[in-house]
Amino acid sequence: MKAVVMAGGEGSRLRPLTSRRPKPLVPVVGRPCLEHVLRLLRRHGITEVVITLQYLGASIRDYFGDGQELGMHLEYVVEDRPLGTAGSVKNAAALLDSTFLVISGDALTDIDLSQAISFHRDRSSRATIVLSKVSNPLEYGVVVTSPEGRIDRFLEKPSWGEVFSDQVNTGIYVIDPEVLDYIPAGQASDWSSDVFPEMLRRQDSLWAVVGRGYWCDIGSIQSYLQANWDALEGRVQCEISGRRLGDSQWVSEGAEIAASAQIVGPAFIGRDCVVGEDVFLNGPVVLDRFAVVDQGAKLSNSVVWPQAYLGERSRLRQAVVCSAATIKPEVLLDDGSVVGDDCTIGAGSVVERGVRIWPGKEIEPGSLVHESVIWAGTWRSGLFGSAGLSGLINVQLTPEWCARLGAAWAATHPRGSQLAICRDRSPGSRMIKRAMISGMLSAGARVMDLSELPVPVTCHFTRGSEAAGAVHVVASPVDSRSADIEVLDDQGMALDRRQERKLENTFFREDFRRVVPREIQEIGYPEAVLSAYQAHTLAGLELEKVRAAHPRVLIDFGFGSSSVALPHLLHEAKIQTVSLRSGFEEEAFASPVPRDPDEELQQAASITKTVGASFGARVDPPGQRLFLIDDAGHIFEHQEAICLVAWMALRTRPEGAIVAPVSACWQLHRVVEEVGGKLILCRSDPASVIRAAARNHAVVGADGLGGFVWPHHLAAYDAMFALLSTIQMSVQLDAPLSDIRRQLPTGYHQESTVPCPWDVKGEVMRRLAEAHHHERVDLTDGLKVLFGSGYVLVLPDADTPRYRVIASGAESREMTERLHQFVEEVQETVQSAVG
């Protein structure tokens, strides 16, 4: 049998390790990762190998040659341009005339390939995927299988709500040559997103087997370090050169180790290394060939590449030092730091935690390096959470970090693209916005400064202008120390997951575009942005009856930016307004007493009843979310508000569609069914609701958090339009909100949470999905088990190590029992997975 080794990866997330070498040549305990793969193939009797090349492919060919030194026969196929994982194999089709194995050249593994090949033949499979269990499946392709191994479903890099298994695609496949017919010649194509889903659609023979053995995708600095530690500690079977001392220490030929040097724990000392007097190696530690560690140096949990020099009394803590780098005396490399090839770090310098220094740089003596040299470290593994991009002001969202974010965002667009930016009035938002503008200008963007406006106005401007995107910065409504950064596409909608990943990859890759001074653009200040939004909003409403009714409404502006837009709209609609907390956030920030939004909402409800208003409302500071109060002073809970707005919307626009997350209350189903509309459920994150509502031309979409989107008006959450629409519908129906509330179906909706460590989340979801496989389930987002008069939803929280368990139905006692039952089941499953 032949094997195809995919070795064209650029390894951008590993930079600067991969700045001068392809990812398959990154060394693990003294050998390139690709060499470990080739030796694994040879152990399983596979010596005929085709290697696909693209990024820096000549260096791979130069290193391995024809494979004679390994006792193998190697052939190479080069891609002129990236063809994807499947397209690269199709490029080698002329060399593949029988069943072959596909394996990645940049993952460390000792998986039993013979087992996979036997499984493939026993099942008469056309394609067999080898799976591995991982603790965090988010960065991989999750594969859902039947108990006997037939593939049911693929999820490529899922969100937590889509994680139904901890079994992920390793990129190891056994393939019959006929499968190559699914791949178009000369075109980019991927196994996971193109070929295998098409095979599923055609019901072709597609199976999966959980591989016996170790597998680690080396996709980050941390996973690279972990691969080295696992090799030293025997968790993966691989060939380590040198003389073995004890359980986990290897010393290669020609290495010189001073008598006073101490080596504690796992270690690899490569060929001709020098370990000087009083050196302390606190394993796991890897010293590759020709590395020199001078007197008194201390290394802990670090990897040092060939020909690197570590000066006297230097200290390394979980650091990577690349080839031929020079670390002068008394330098400290802190946790997670990386020094690239041929760098020189001056004596007495400190390279702080997480800093990466690109190849060829020289750091002056005594420097404190607190950000990467080209260009910035990171403060978390991903930029976006379930509610967008958030962080603590001046702790996580520092000016330096925000400037880098602005540069990364601009770098995802062509040079000279027009990008808009806006904010609320909080001082933190002002700082963040100005820092981002600097970064955007540095990357060649044409910045349009919209000043201080509500978020919906920014969305409207972006959709109707030449802007390729926009950013809006707002103080967090739940934590005044934090800020939220909303990134919008050219249609004014929140980025989808593909666009988020593009921005994340650009940010973490840290090689942003920098334009020359003459290419730095002026900052523009568009005119009539607010008036254009107001005109569009009024045109989308039917206000004749509202103007005639002249209703009285209490509105709590919450010192938000809607104060600049909403009063004009209310005036044009001839709505009598009783205002609370109008003005700007500066008034709120000046108060020494922290504000309590719940208490303010209760106050607004009391005043609504006292002044005899038709109803009351609170608009959140960004102008996105609406809290409703009826004429009797009753505050609508979010789920109840969805039912209210859906009932009114379908009464005024019959047979329309309502979009809501899968976590929406059971009563909403009853409302839509009784009124005669259509309910479309989608994933629970706010951005998915917006896109589903726009895609399905819904009357209204709701996120269950107070956000309402009216696609015919704007594909964004707009509390101002939602307020005016609710007033309009109330007048058209000639019914106070308290009467409508009494007509709504009653029910039970309650939520509980169960803590769950991150590293077993995928396994827990797989076990739960298997346990309820034969019941009526909805897998849109999480595991939703349907009953006759309700449901229970088990939903992994995307931002915290826990599960949400939601029970919703007609009968309180039944749902209470089911909630208790599922909470116990999740708890037991978590405990079992933790062991």
N, C-alpha and C positions, 0 to 999 in steps of 0.2 A: 504494500500500500504506500502511496505517496502522501506527503503532507504539504500543505500550503501554509507558510508562515507569513502573516501580515506584519510588515515591518516598515510601513510608510508613515507612521504617526509622528506628528510634530512635537507633541508633549508640551504644549504651551503652558499648561498649569504647573509644570515642573520647572519653569524658568526661574533662575538662571542655569539650572543643571543642564538644560537642553538647548541653551543658547548657541552652543558650538558643536553639538552632537545630536544625532537622532535619539529619540527616547529608548529604542532597543539597545543602544550601546551604553546606557547608564549602568554603572557597575553595582552589583550586589555581592558582598563579601568577595571582592577581588575578581569577579568575572562579569562581563556584560550580561544583562538580563536575557538577551537573545541567546547567548551561549548556554545558559541554564535550560532554555526551552529546547535547543537542539540536542543537548545531552539527554533530556527527558525523552525526546522522540527516539533517540538511539537505544535507550534502555528498553523501549517497547518494540524494538525491531524495525523501526522506520528510519531508513537511511537515505531514501530518495526524497529530496525536499526542494520545493520551489519557494523562493523568498520574493515577496512583492515589495518594491521600493518606491519611495517618492521623496520625502524631505531628507536632504543630505544623504541620499542613498549610496553615493559613491564611497562614503566612509565605511558603510557596512560591507560592501563588496571588497574593499581593500582589506578589511580586518579578517574576513572569513575565507576569502578566495573561493576555490572550488570545493572546499570542505574536506580535502584530503587529510588534513591534520586531525580532524575529528573522526575520521573513518566514515565519512558521509559523502554523498554526491549532491552538491548544491547548484541550483540554477536560479537565475534572477530575471524578474520581469519588472520593467520600470514604467511608472505612470507619468505621462507628460503633464498631467494635471490631476488633482485629487478626484478619484472615482468612487470613493466610499468603500465600505468594508466588503460589499458584494461585488461592486464594479471592479475592484482590484483583483479579485479572484477570477472574474470573467475574463479579465485581461490575460490570464494565464491559461485559458481554456484549451489552447492547442496542446498543452503539456499534460492534460488531465483526461484520460480515456477510461478510467475505472473509478470505483469508489475511493474517495480520498478524505483526508482529515484536514480541517482548517483550525489554526491556532494562532493566537496573538503573540507577537514577539516581545511585548512589553509588559507582561504579567508574570509574576513568579508563582509557579505551581508544581505540584508533584502528582496531580490527579491521575488516576489509573486510566490511561488511554485505552488499554486493552479491554477493560470492562466496557467502555463506551462503544468500542467497535463491535464487541460481541452482542451488546444490547441492540445495536443498529441492525445487525444481521438477523438476530432472533425475531425481531419485530417486522422484518422485511420493510423497514422504514426507507423513505426516500431521503429524509433529512432528520438527523438526531442532534438535539442541542444538549450540551453538558451543562448542568446547573450546579451552583454552589450556594450554601446558606450563608447569609451575611447579616450583621446586626442592623445596619442602616441601608436599606435598599434604594434610597432616593436618587442616587447618582448612577443607578444601573437599570438595565432592562429587566423588569419583573416578569416571570413566566408563571402562569396559573395552569396547573395540570390536573387531570383526573388521577385517581389513586393508582391506576396501572401505568401512568406515564404519558397518556395521550394529551397533547397540548390543547387547552381550551381558550386561552386568552393571552395577549401580549400587552404589556404596559411599558413604554419606553420612558425612563426617567420620570416616574410618577410623582404626584404629590402624596402626602401622607394619607389623604382620604381615599386614594386609589391603590394603596398598598394592601393587597390581599394575600401576600405571600412574602416570606423571607428568602425564597429561592430565586436567584438571579442568573441571568445569562452570563456565562464566563467568556463567551466568544470562542469556545471550542465546539466544533461541529464535525459530524461525520456526514458526508454529502455524496449522493449518487450524481454522476455527471449530467443526467437528464435535468436536474434542478437548475443547471446553468441556463437552460432555455428561458427561465423566468427573468433573467437579467438582460436588459438591453445593452448591446455592445457599444462601448465608447461613451456611455452615460453614467453619471453618478448614481449609485444605488447602494442601499444598506440592507444587510440581512434582516435586522430586527424591525425596521420600519417599512420595508418594501417587499422583500422576497418572502419571508415567513408569513406575514399577514395575507399575502396573495395566495400562498399555499393553503392557509386556513380557509380562505374564502372559497377556494376550489375544492376543499375537502380532500386535499392530497395527504399522503401518509407522512405525518409530522409528529415526532415523539421527542420526549425529553427524559434524561436520566440524571439523577443527582450523583455527581462524581464523587468517588472515594478519594479523599486526600485534601491537600491544602491548596488554596487559591487566593492570591492577593493582586488586585489591580493597582498598579503603582501609578496613581493619578494625582498625588499630592506629596508635598514634602513629608508630611506625617506618615503617610502610607509607605513612602520610600524608606524612611527610618525603620518603620515596623517590619518591613520585608527583611531588612538586614538583621534585626533582632531575632525574628522568627527563624531565620536560617542558622544563626549562631546557637540558638537554644534548641534546635532539633525539631521545631514544629513543622518544618518542610524538609523533605528529602532532597538534598542537592549536593553537588560535589564541591567541597571546599579544599583548596590546595594547602599543602603544608603538613607539618607534623602535629598530631593531635596530642594535647596535654590535658588530661582529665576529661570532663564531660563536654566542655564547651570553649576550649581555647585551642587555637591553631597558630603555629609559628612556621613561616615558610623559609625556604632555603636562603641563606645569606643574611638573615635578619640578625641585628646586633642589639642585645638588650642588656643594659647596665645592671650590675649586681644589685645596686641600691634601688632600682626601679621596682614599683609594686604594680601588679596586675590582679585586680579583683573582679571576678565575674566573667561573663562571656567576652571573648576577644579574638580578633583575627589580626595577625601581624604579617603583612605581605612580604614578598621577596625583597631582600636588601634594605629593609626598613632599618632605621636607627632610632632606638629608644634610649635617651640619655639618662644621666645620673639623677636620682631622686624624682623621676617622673612617676606620676600616679595615674594609672588607667583604671577608671571605675566603670566596669562594663555594664551594658554591652558597648564595645568600642570596635571600630574597624579602621585599621591603618593599611592602606593599599600600598603597592610596591613603591620603593624608593622614597617613601615619606620619611621625614626627619622630625623627631620630637625632642626639643632641646631641654637642657637641664631644668628641673623643677616645675615643668609644665604639668597641668592637671586636666585630664579629659574625662568627661562623663557623658555617656549616652550619645556619642558623636561618631560621625563618619568622615574620614580624611582620605582624599583621593590621591592618585599617584603623584610623586614628585613635589608634594606640598611640604612647606617648612613651617613648623610651629616653634616660635622663639622661646627663650628662657622665661619661665614663670607665667607663660600664657595660660589662659583658662578657657575651656570650651564646655558649655552646658547644652547638650542636645543640639549641636550645631553640625552643619555640613560645610566642609572646606574642599573646594574643587581643585582640579589638577593645576600644579605649578603655582598655586597661591602662596604668598609669603605673609605669615603672621609674625610681626615683630615682637620683641619681648614685652611682657606684662600687658598684653592685650586680653580683654574679656569679650568672648562671643557668647551672648546670652541665648536663652531658650528659643529654638526655632529659627535662629539666624542662619543665613546662607552666604558664603563668600564664593564668588564665581572664579572661573579659570583666570590665571595670570594676574590676580589682584594683589595689591600690597596694602596691608593694614599697618599704619605707623605705630611705633612704640607707644604704649600707654593708652591706646584708644579703647573705647567701649562701644561695641556694636550691640544695640539694644534688642530686646525680644522681638522676634518676627521680622527683623530687617533683612532685606536681600540686596546684595551688592553684585551688579552685573559684571561680566568679564572685563578684564583690562583696566579696572579702576584703581586709583591710588588714593588712599586716605591718609591725610597728614597726621603726624604724631600728636597724641593727646586729644584726638577728636572724640566727641560724643555723637555717634551716628544714631539718630533716633528715627530716621525714615530712610527708605530704600534709595540707593543711588541708581536712578532710573528704575523705579520711581514709586515709592510708597509701599508700605506693608499693609496688612489687613487687620481688621479687628473682629471679624467673624468669617465663617466659611461661606456664607451666602449673603447677598445684599437684601433680598426680599423675604419678608414673612408673609403670612396669610393676608394681612391688611396693608401690604406695601412695604415701604422702606422707612424704618423708624429707628430712633436712637436717642440717647441722652445728650442734651446740648452741652457742648464743650467737654464732654467725656468721650463719647463715641463720635458724635457729629462735631468734630473739631474743624477749625477753618482749613487746616492742611488737608484733612480727609475729604472735606467737601469740595475743595479745589480739585483734588484728584478725581472725585466723582464727576464733577462738571467736565473735566478733560476726557474722562472715559466715555461719558454719554455723547459728547460732541464727536469723539473718534469713531463712534458707531454710525455716523452719518458722513456723507461726502464733504470734502472741504468746501466752505462757503455756504453750507446749509443754514437756513433761517431757523432758529430755535427760540422759543418764547420762555419767559420765566416770570413768576409772580409769587406773592407771599401775603400772609396776613400782617397785622401790625405789631406782633410781638417782637421784642428786641432780639430774641434768639433766631427767629425766622429771618430778620433783616441781616444778621451776621452770616447765616448759612447761604442766603441768596447771593450776597456780594462775593463770598468765597467761590461759589459755584460759577458765577459770571466770569471770574478770573480764569478758572480752569477751562471754561467753554471758549473764551477768547484765545487762550493759548493753543487750542487745538484747531483754530481757524473757523469757528462758528460765527455767524451773524446773529448777535443776541438782540432780541426784542424784549425790552423791559416793560412789563405791564403794571409795575408798581404794586398797589395794594387793592386786591379785588377778591370777591368770593370765588371759590373753586369752579362753580358752574360757568362763570363768565370766562375764565381761562379756557375751559373746555370748548365753549362756543367760539371764541376767537380762533383757537387752533384749528377747529374743523373748517372754518370759513376763510382761512387765510392761506398764505403760502408756507406757513410754518411746517417743518418736518416733524415737530414734536414740541412738547412743553413740559415744564416742571413747575409745580406749585408747592410752596413750603408753608406748613401751618403748624402752630403749636398744638401738641397732642391734646385732645379733649379729655383724656383720662389721666394725664400726668403732665403738670405744667413744667416739669423739668425736661420733658422730651419734646421732640418735634417729629412730624411725619413729612416725608418728601414723596409727593405723588408725581410719577413720571408718566406722561401721556404720549400716545402715538399721534400720527398726523391727522387722525379723525377725532382727536380729543378724548380717546378712550384709554383707560388704564392698560399698560402693556400686557400682552398675553405671555404665557410662560416661556415661549420660544424667544420673544424679545427680551424678557428678563434675563434669560440665560446668556444671550448675546452681550448684554451690558455687563453682567457678572464676569463673564470670561474676559472681556476687554479690561475691566477694572483689575482683576486679579493677575492678568498677564503682565500688566505694568509696563507696557511699551507703547504709550500713547503717542499720537502724532503731535509734533511741535512745529508750528509754522514760523517762518522768519518774520522779523518785526514789520516789514512792509505789508505782510499778509494779514496782520491783526486788524480785525474789522472794527468799525464804530458801533457803539451801542445805539439801537433805535428805540424810540418811544412812540408806539402807535397811538393814534388819536381815535376818539369816538368808540373805544372798545366797549365801554359800559352802555352807552346809548344804543349801540347795535344789538347787544344782548337784550336790553329792555324792549326794543322794538320787535325783535324775534319772539320774545316771550308773549307779548300782548297779541301778536298775530296768531299765535297758536291756541288762544283761548276764545271762548264765546261769552263775552261779558255783558251783553245787553241786559239779560235778566238780573245779573248781579248788580249792575248800576241802578236798575229800577228798584231792587230790593233794599239797597243801601245797608247791608248787614253790619253789625258791630262785632269786631273780632279783637281779642286780646292777643298780642304777640310779644313774646320774650325773645329779644334779639341776642341775649347772652353776650353783649359787648362784641359781637362778631362782625365780620366784614359785610354781611348782608345788610348792615345799616346803610351802606352806600348805594344799594341797588333796590331793595325791597320797598322802601317808602314811596318812591316814584310809581312803582307798579300798583301799589295799594291806592294811591291817589287817583291814578288813571281808571281804576276799577270802581272808584267811588265807595270804597270800603272804609267805614268808620273804624279807626284803629286806636286801641288802648295799648300804649307801648311800655315795655319794661326793659331795662338794661340796654337801651339803644346807645349808639356811639361806638367807640373802638376799644380794643383790648387794653390799651394803655391805662384806661381807668381801672380795669380789673387788676392789672399788674401792680398798680400803685397801692392797692389795698394790702395792709399788713396781715389781714386775716384770710386764710385760704378759703376759696369759694367751694360750696357744696352744691353740685348740680342737682342732686335729688331734692335737697331742701328748696332750692330756687324753683324747681318744677312744682313742688307742692304749693309754694307761695303763689305761683302763676295760676294754679288750679283754683285756689281759694278766691283770688281776685276775679277770675273769669266768672264764677258764680255770683259774686257780690255785685259786679257791674252789669249783670244781665247780658253778657255777651253771647252771641250765637254759638261760638265755641272759642277755645283758646289754642295756642300753639307755641312751641319753643323751637327756634331754629338754632342748630348748633353753630359754633363760631365760624367754621369754614363754609357754611351755607349748603351743606350736603344732606344732613339728616334732620328729620322732622319728628317732633313729639306732639301728639294730639291730645286735646282736652275737650270733653263735650260740655254742653250748656249747663249740665248739673254739676260740673266740677270734677268729673271722673277722668282720671288719667289713663289713656289707653296703653296697655302693655304692647310691646312691639308685635307679638304674634296676633294680638287682638286688632292692632292697627292695620296689619296686612288684610285681615278678614274684612274690616270696615271699608278700606279703600277698594278692595276687589269687588265687594258687593255693590258699592256705588258706581264703580267704573263699568261693570257689566250691566247694570241697570240703565246707564246712559249710552253704552256702546255694546249692544247685545251681541252674543256669539263671539266675543273677542277672546284673546288669549291672555292668561296671567302667568308670569314667570316668577318662580320662587325657588329657594334652595331646598334640597331634600330634607332639611331639618325643619321645614315649615310645619306648623301645627296641623293636626288631623282635621280641625274645624274648617280649614281653608278648602280642603277637598269637598266638604259638604256645601260650603258657600258657592263654589264654582259650579258644582253639580246642580244645585237648586236654581241658580240664576240662569244657567244654560250656557256657560262659557267653556273654555278649555284650559286646563292647568298643565303647565310644562315645568318639570322639576329639573334642576341643574346642580352642579357642584356648589358647595357652601361658601366658597370665598367670594368676596364682593365683586371682584373683576369678572368672574364667570357669570354672575347674574346679569351684569350690564351687557356682556356679549351675547348671552342667550336671549335676552329681551330684544336686542337689536336684530339678531339673526332671524327671530321668529315673528318680527313685527307685532310684538305684544302690545296690548293696551297699556299695561303697566307691569313693571318688575319690581320686586321688593327683596331686600337682603335679610330681613328679620332683625335688623339693627337700627331701624329708623330710616334707612335709605330707600328712596323710591326713584325709579328711572322710567321716563315716559319717552320711548324711542322716537315717536313722531315729533317730539320737541328737541331732545338732545340725548345722546348715548352717554349719559352721566347721571350720577345722583344729584338731584337739584331740589333742595328743600323749598326754595322760593316758588318754583313752578308747581311743586306738589301741594303747597299751601293754597295757592290760587286755584288749582284744579279742584281741590277738596271743597273750597268755598263755592266754586261754580257748580259742582255736582250737588251739593247740599241745597243750593237755591233751586236748581232744575228739578230736583226730586221733592222739593217743598217739605223736607223732613229734617227736624233737628237731629244732631248726632246721637242724642240720648235715645230717641225713638228707634233709630237704626240699630244701635247697640243692642236693644232689647230683642230685635228680630234675628240677631245672629245666633247660629247654633252654639250650644254650650259644649264644653269638653274639658279635657284634662291634658296639660302639657307641662312636663317637668323634666329637669335635667340634673344629672349627677356626674361627678368626675371620679376617675380611678387613676392614681399615679402609675406610671409605667416607664421604666428606664428606656432611654433611647435605643440601646443596643438590642432590645428584644421586641421592639414595637412591630417589626415585620413578622417575626415568628408568631407573636400573639394574634395578629390579624389572620395569618394563614390558618392557625388552629381554629379560630372562631369561624372562619369561612368554611372550613372542612366540616365542623360540627353542625352547621346549619345548611349544608349543601342541598339537602332534599326539601327544604322549606321554601316558601315564597319569599324571595329576597330581591332587593334592588341594590345593585353595586355601582350606582352612579357616583357616589361619594361615601366611603365607609361601607359598613354592612348594615343594611336596613331590612329587618325581618318584618314582614307584613302579616297582620292578623285580620280577622273579619271586621273589627271595629277599631282599628288603630295600628300602630307600629311601634317598634323599638329600633333606634338607630345607634350603632356603635361607631363612633367617629374619632379617628386619631387626630389629636390636636397638632397642628402644623408647627406651632411655636413653642410648646412646652412639653415636657415628658409626661404626658397623661393621655387618657382616653376620655372623651365625652360620651355619656350614655343618656339618650333622650327617649322618653316614653310619651306618646301622644295618642289620645283616643277618646272614645265617647264616655266611657265609664271609669270613674275615679278609682274604685277599688281594684278593678282588673289591671289598670295601668300601673297603679302603685305596686301591685304584686309582680307584674312583669318587669318593672324598673328594678325592683329589689333582686329579682331572679337574675337579670342580666348583669347587674353590678357585681353580684357574687360570682357569676361565671367569668367575668373579665378579671376579677381579682384572683380567682383560682388559676386562671390561665397564665396570668402574669407571674404568680408565685411559682408555677410549674416551669415556666420558661426560664426564670431566673435561676431555678434549681436550688 
